[in-house]
Amino acid sequence: MTKGPADLRMLRGDGEWLTFEALFTDYRTDPIVRGVVLNARNVTDRRRVEASERANQTIFNALVEMAPVGIFLADGDGNWTYTNSRIGNDFDTDSAELLGTGWHELFHEADVERLLTELAGWDGQGRYVTELRTRHASRPRELRLTVSRPRSTDGELGAVGTLEDVTSRRGLDEMLLDGAALGSVAGVVGSAAHDLHNLLASIGFQIGLLDTPDDSVERVSAANEAIDRACDITHDLMAMSRPGRGRVTALAVGDVIEGLSDMLRVLVEHAAELHFSADVDGALVAVDRSGLERVVTNLVVNARDAVGSRGTISISVTETTLDDDGPENCAAGDYVAISVEDDGCGMPDAVLARMFEPYFTTKEDGNGIGLAASLRTIRGWGGDIDVASVEGEGTTMTVYLPIAEC
């Protein structure tokens, strides 16, 4: 009969304790051996490593439990095989109760459908980040999901990820985009806008002193127009730090955009040709002029970034009548439609579904605010944006603004 293995400690002559893994085999009934045979090997170094690993694991487990975000492990079907206590808090339950479940059961159905579509097209490289709304909690939460797919030694793909509660942050984002919570940044915005206005005025003055060649007059004129519009924006920023609405007036959209076209051509001249057409018969819309110019400029800049080295961007202004099947925020009625069409790379469905989310961007140097802020602005005027895009063919973004009753 064999007993063990068991650890035995032995004191060496220099005072250091050594650990031996011992295996005892009973040969007392064997007529030749008639005793107990001990096999032992020195495992001192191994036990030190194992003890260090156990200590590190204990520390790691404590850090995972103390983490300010939820941490989970999932199998290939998206079912969670481990969750820390923070995830349990997010769903108002014990984290152990969540094992065997996952995003299929815990998040809003529309968000899960989008998530699964995007994961199906993900190559597993880098990180996947999205936001999901919870279903099973005392109050709805919005969680930012970050997933990585490390490859295990057996070749199976699982997932490790985090969940961060961004509900309060998104609520603040909404207020900021609506212009309703500038709060403590109001003074900074007003001061910076004031200084920027002074710099723009100085630039305009210096340009006026230049001896402009005849073949550059149009460029200088466009530069001065850009400075004037930038000054209008600084005025709006300074006004933003004080209570009050923007300067909403009834405007002829076609005339406004035609006046903006020279500056827009300067913005896109190295990437695209810009074409403009208007077919409106005196229709007016109630908007803030500088806000409208910012919206159109933002759409044109996005189109420029999509067309590559050389492409075409077309701006058209027309009148149209929408029925009840029109864009979400548009009631049935008469509208002015501003379309910005490009023949660039287009967008996949996954990007289309999120393009108006605050802080979502596919650009390395983007901030994800432009389209979200534009949508808020347009909906504030009673309009909406419609997007049509085909990968490899291009994108058309159409702004609908209700015709003002005169």
Secondary structure, 3 states (H helix, E strand, C coil): CEEEEEEEEEECCCCCEEEEEEEEEEECCCCCCCEEEEEEEECHHHHHHHHHHHHHHHHHHHHHHHCCCEEEEECCCCEEEEECHHHHHHCCCCHHHHCCCEHHHHECHHHHHHHHHHHHCCCCCCCEEEEEEECCCCCCCEEEEEEECCECCCCCECEEEEEEECHHHHHHHHHHHCCCCCHHHHHHHHHHHHHHHHHHHHHHHHHHHCCCCHHHHHHHHHHHHHHHHHHHHHHHHHHHCCCCCCCEEEECHHHHHHHHHHHHHHHHCCCEEEEEEEECCCCCEEEEHHHHHHHHHHHHHHHHHHCCCCEEEEEEEEEEEECCCCCCCCCCEEEEEEEEEECCCCCCHHHHCCCCCCCCCCCCCCCCCHHHHHHHHHHHCCCEEEEEEECCCEEEEEEEEEECCC
